[in-house]
């Protein structure tokens, strides 16, 4: 069985992420969307909430599951039996960053192969960072995410 791990902070999960998973289902038997803890980032949306929203998006796709993890992605891939990492690339900047991470992951877990999918042109400008900023200031992000985001909590 070909199992791929699609790791990220997914804060929030975007239509670009959705596109990568949908296309990845055609390549792999199983995809685990793995929401990791990024020690250099503070989450915008609670991880538990994001898990629920993503699970709802894929409720009719039994080959896709959502899990959370802490620690190294390469170690988590080994724990769940994934020999592939699935990653999306929007541009050459993404490639430079992802290539470095892929090399480090392969060093930690030599059985792990990274597979890159080029983002669909219509979705290439979408980033979680931009979506967070639009949402934080009351803008409509419905065209960028596959679910309705709750209103931003201005009391935080």
Secondary structure, 3 states (H helix, E strand, C coil): CCEEEEEECCCCCCHHHHHHHHHHHCCCCEEEEEEECCCCCCCCCCHHHHHHHHHHHCCCCCCEEEEEECCCHHHHHHHHCCCEEEEEECCHHHHHHHHHHHHHHHHHCCCCEEEEEECCHHHCCCCHHHHHHHHHCCCCCCCCCCCCCCCCCCCC
